[in-house]
Amino acid sequence: MKRSERLVDFTNYLLNHPRKLTTLSFFSERYKAAKSSISEDLVIIKRIFDETEVGTVETFAGVSGGVVFTPAISDKNSQEIASEIAALMGESNRILPGGYIYLSDILGSPKNLDKIGKIIAHEYVGKQIDAIMTIATKGIPIAQAVSSILDVPFVIVRRDPKVTEGATLNVNYMSGSSSKVENMTLSKRSLAPGQRVLIVDDFMKGGGTLNGMKSLVHEFDCLLAGVAVFAEGPFKGERLISDYKSILKIDSIDVEKRSIDVTLGNIYTEEK
Ligand SMILES: O=P(O)(O)OC[C@H]1C[C@H](OP(=O)(O)OP(=O)(O)O)[C@H](O)[C@@H]1O
């Protein structure tokens, strides 16, 4: 196989195996090429991936060494994407009763989900994450997007127990939006003690749902790697959570004027 042909397949392999350690011998065998040629290929791929902000290619020496590709986007690219989606969200026909806005078209678009997944994953590059947690229903596509980029499983918390979940662990939580006690449940098979869990959801108002998921992480004897939401909505009361990252922030919704004021979330507005 010529170097140019090898580079195409090599690049494709890395893109399709994010965050997976693959040995140089595997590539040497695959391409019937010397490890020195494989290493030279990697220098080229690494440089181009860096220059075009596709992600990072790390090589690790030693017996258990190899190469790992981690998809990534730059801060600049992340902010550009967030601004594009913010413009979409400002459309007045999205206003729903109760201070929510219609997001399903945005969160139903595979391209947007891939971008949202990359933005959230970008905030946790270099951090150990073993699982993504979200709550049914609208958080699920976001969790799936982040989990496929980080190549870790995602677990779905429910508000109503299902027999198909087997034994479950439940917690009560204060829902800030409705200021009443609610319950959420997760199959006991979902997480193992000590796992580092990233919580994601589509939307936050009072923060009670996120807080409930934080207490679930604790009940499973797991560690909280972080909390990220696609958008935080306007909320007048005392928020039940403060340590979260948001991509977008809805500052105000004026039903009469049918206007939504959307700005960039704290990922972009708070000190890194
Ligand atoms: O910050 P809080 O005040 O707790 O509210 C945020 C909740 C409410 C809403 O879910 P729902 O629309 O109730 O449920 P689903 O996602 O199934 O549509 C949203 O997806 C978050 O999960």
The ligand as a Tripos MOL2 file, in Angstrom:
@<TRIPOS>MOLECULE
LIG
   22    22     1     0     0
SMALL
NO_CHARGES

@<TRIPOS>ATOM
      1 O1        -34.2450   22.4670   36.1980 O.co2     1 LIG1
      2 P1        -35.6180   21.8710   36.4650 P.3       1 LIG1
      3 O2        -36.5620   22.9050   37.0470 O.co2     1 LIG1
      4 O3        -35.5580   20.6280   37.2470 O.co2     1 LIG1
      5 O4        -36.2970   21.5100   35.0090 O.3       1 LIG1
      6 C1        -35.4770   20.8980   34.0140 C.3       1 LIG1
      7 C2        -36.0510   19.5640   33.5510 C.3       1 LIG1
      8 C3        -37.4410   19.7190   33.0140 C.3       1 LIG1
      9 C4        -37.4050   19.2870   31.5720 C.3       1 LIG1
     10 O5        -37.7780   17.9210   31.4470 O.3       1 LIG1
     11 P2        -39.2980   17.5450   31.0740 P.3       1 LIG1
     12 O6        -39.6930   18.3740   29.8880 O.co2     1 LIG1
     13 O7        -40.1050   17.6590   32.3110 O.co2     1 LIG1
     14 O8        -39.1870   16.0010   30.7040 O.3       1 LIG1
     15 P3        -38.7190   15.3910   29.2920 P.3       1 LIG1
     16 O9        -37.2430   15.6760   29.1840 O.co2     1 LIG1
     17 O10       -39.0310   13.9510   29.4360 O.co2     1 LIG1
     18 O11       -39.4850   16.0930   28.2240 O.co2     1 LIG1
     19 C5        -35.9600   19.3510   31.1530 C.3       1 LIG1
     20 O12       -35.6830   18.3820   30.1310 O.3       1 LIG1
     21 C6        -35.1970   19.0380   32.4170 C.3       1 LIG1
     22 O13       -35.0110   17.6500   32.5760 O.3       1 LIG1
@<TRIPOS>BOND
     1     1     2 2
     2     2     3 1
     3     2     4 1
     4     2     5 1
     5     5     6 1
     6     6     7 1
     7     7     8 1
     8     7    21 1
     9     8     9 1
    10     9    10 1
    11     9    19 1
    12    10    11 1
    13    11    12 2
    14    11    13 1
    15    11    14 1
    16    14    15 1
    17    15    16 2
    18    15    17 1
    19    15    18 1
    20    19    20 1
    21    19    21 1
    22    21    22 1
@<TRIPOS>SUBSTRUCTURE
     1 LIG1         1 GROUP 0 **** ****
